[in-house]
Amino acid sequence: MIFNILVWWTLGLTVAIVLALAGFLVPVAYFLARTAGHLTKLVGGLKAVRDNAAPLAGYLTNLGGGLTVLRDELRSVDNRLGDAAEILGR
């Protein structure tokens, strides 16, 4: 008699634990599936950014070279203006 009661209690508790775990794991699986969809879209967007930004490397190299030349010219002008200010300030 006591054995039957213990068996039924054990089975009842086992079912309750399984249902509780399922109640927690089903939403987790649902949100993981949604997250996978969002990550797939994110990967597609990042690949598009990579493909669109690839040609910029050459342009930025050329721009950097041009800005270096401009900097050198502006320094030269600054030195000449400094010399002119020194001459005019006498």
C-alpha positions in Angstrom: 0.0 0.0 0.0 2.7 2.5 1.0 4.7 1.4 -2.0 1.9 2.3 -4.4 1.5 5.7 -2.8 5.3 6.4 -3.1 5.2 5.3 -6.8 2.3 7.6 -7.6 3.9 10.5 -5.7 7.2 9.9 -7.6 5.4 9.8 -10.9 3.4 12.9 -10.1 6.5 14.8 -9.1 8.3 13.6 -12.2 5.5 14.8 -14.4 5.4 18.2 -12.5 9.1 18.7 -13.0 9.0 17.8 -16.7 6.1 20.2 -17.3 7.9 22.9 -15.4 11.0 22.4 -17.4 9.0 22.3 -20.6 7.3 25.5 -19.6 10.6 27.3 -19.3 12.4 25.6 -22.2 9.7 26.1 -24.9 9.8 30.0 -24.7 13.6 29.8 -24.6 13.6 27.8 -27.8 11.1 30.1 -29.4 13.2 33.2 -28.7 16.4 31.5 -29.8 14.8 30.7 -33.1 13.7 34.4 -33.4 17.2 35.5 -32.5 18.7 33.2 -35.2 16.5 35.0 -37.8 17.6 38.4 -36.6 21.3 37.3 -36.7 20.9 36.0 -40.2 19.6 39.4 -41.3 22.4 41.1 -39.4 25.0 39.0 -41.2 23.5 39.9 -44.5 23.6 43.6 -43.6 27.2 43.3 -42.5 28.2 41.6 -45.7 26.6 44.4 -47.7 28.5 47.0 -45.7 31.7 45.1 -46.3 31.1 44.9 -50.0 30.1 48.6 -50.3 33.0 49.8 -48.2 35.7 47.7 -50.1 36.3 50.3 -52.9 36.8 53.0 -50.3 40.3 51.8 -49.4 41.8 53.1 -52.7 40.0 56.4 -52.4 41.1 56.9 -48.8 44.7 56.2 -49.8 44.6 58.8 -52.5 42.8 61.2 -50.2 45.5 60.7 -47.5 48.2 61.4 -50.1 46.5 64.6 -51.3 46.0 65.8 -47.7 49.7 65.2 -47.0 50.6 67.4 -49.9 48.1 70.0 -48.9 49.5 70.0 -45.3 53.0 70.5 -46.6 51.9 73.4 -48.8 50.0 75.1 -46.0 53.1 74.8 -43.7 55.1 76.4 -46.4 52.6 79.3 -46.7 52.5 79.6 -42.9 56.3 79.9 -42.8 56.3 82.6 -45.5 53.5 84.5 -43.8 55.6 84.3 -40.5 58.6 85.7 -42.4 56.4 88.5 -43.9 55.0 89.3 -40.4 58.5 89.5 -39.0 59.6 91.8 -41.8 56.6 94.1 -41.5 56.8 94.1 -37.7 60.3 95.7 -37.6 
